[in-house]
Amino acid sequence: MSNKIYEIKHAEDITQLISKYAGKGKSNKVIWLALIGVFIDAYDLTTLSFGIEQVISEFSLTPIMTGVVASSIVCGTIVGNLVGGFLTDKIGRYRVFMADMILFVIAALVAGFAPNVWVLIAARFVMGISVGVDLPVAMSYLSEFSKFSGKSNKAARLAAWCPMWYAASSLCFALVLMLYFVLPAEYSHWLWRASLIFGAVPALLIIFIRGKYLTESPIWLANQGRLKEATDILKTSYDINAVLSPQALSNTPKTEHKTAKIGFNILFKQEYLARTIVAITIHISVAFQYTTIAFFLPSILTRFFHTTTLTTITTTLALNLLFAFTGGLLGIYLASRFASRHILVLGFVLQAIALVALAWVGHPSNPILLYLAIGLLGLWLFAEGFGPGAQMMVYPTMAYPAEIRGIGVGFNRAVTGVAQAIALFVLPVWMTKYQTDVFNIIAIFAFIPIVVIGFIIRFEPTKYDVDLELKSNIDINKLLLKDLS
């Protein structure tokens, strides 16, 4: 623990200390627990990406029912995003996080053992609720347990959600690949079931170790007027030697009633409107593109490139690891050193090029064009990893202050859910009707954010710490009571 002693008088003091000194002690463990939550989100959303063909066969699904099964988890995320975002700001990060981990376990087990398609749909919907609830609270943890600038800053840690997402996707396909060789042929239809059940494992891990590392966010506690609890967490989780001023309770306004009145409409008030427009643009654009390329990647390889089952699994795994995951790792590096807006625009430009080129290639008629098409898919995934994929959570999380962060992230993720649900219904139809020309349609969703972010609204979320934006600029040296060094 630091030899310096800081006196806490106001909620802003807590925020300022964390903004400058976070990243020590148990706070890093909280970051990893939040990222494991993101891992579960990605894993659960990926499980039926390959397994949907087996589900269709096992339950004899019509195209309409296939769309219902595929979109049920996404529809659940819409509900979960809105409810989770509200509850994250209302009752705190810790309780919401633990509740959705328990929900994860139950939903994964029920889905894995579903006796019919209706139980599967219901379980996947509940699983979607848990995914939706988790992301607002996970992003709040990543932001509020990180310092604003320097190595491992807020932007870099928020961007880390992307490689974690693709690590989960890759693990999902690696597990499917392993089961492909391990399971006897007569049990091959259990591939999708086993992969769903495995999703409960990391959630159980968090539940078992929560007491040792996981705490409430001190920034949220401070904004609720609970300065003593927030100060205690600074000492136990951040190794910041802080003491509560005797005048703190009388000087700190109670904000519970203010928080209770906050709703989603605040995101559209003048001070936040431009940020909300940018965030919505990013989330809709990413949703349609990601659903096309990442979610339907096995279908693209099978339908358009005519790959075998084994080739589809191995190629999907390779593309996720070599391009999406490595792009996500690059995104962490870039997020800590460059403006988010510039990274986003570059990523969208590369994606637009990849999509237009894929439409030009069409159905590969020879091995050279086939490898070119796979390389273009890799380019799109790489650009997604370092650009829109990483930055889409940086924007809403760092654009809104702690008291509305859950609402902001939840609302934007709900927008993503609506866009994904629409995409899951229309894309199979578009792929059948337009074939590879569908890539030109999806390229529109790469061009629109280039125009909006690059030329119309140039908001930069990493320019300053939004948690201190509307508050007095506290000098940390004024908080310093004593330096024992």
Secondary structure by P-SEA (a helix, b strand, c coil): cccbbbbbccaaaaaaaaaccccccaaaaaaaaaaaaaaaaaaaaaccccaaaaaaaaacccaaaaaaaaaaaaaaaaaaaaaaaaaaaaccaaaaaaaaaaaaaaaaaaaaacccaaaaaaaaaaaaaaaaacaaaaaaaaaaaccccccccaaaaaaaaaaaaaaaaaaaaaaaaaaaaccccccccaaaaaaaaacaaaaaaaaaaccccccccaaaaaaacaaaaaaaaaacccccbbbbbccccccccccaaaaaacccccccccccaaaaaaaaaaaaaaaaaaaacccaaaaaaaacccccaaaaaaaaaaaaaacaaaaaaaaaaaaacccaaaaaaaaaaaaaaaaaaaaaacccccaaaaaaaaaaaaaaaaaaacccccaaaaaaaaaccccaaaaaaaaaaaaaaaaaaaaaacaaaaaaaccccccccaaaaaaaaaaaaaccccccccccccccccccccccccccccccc
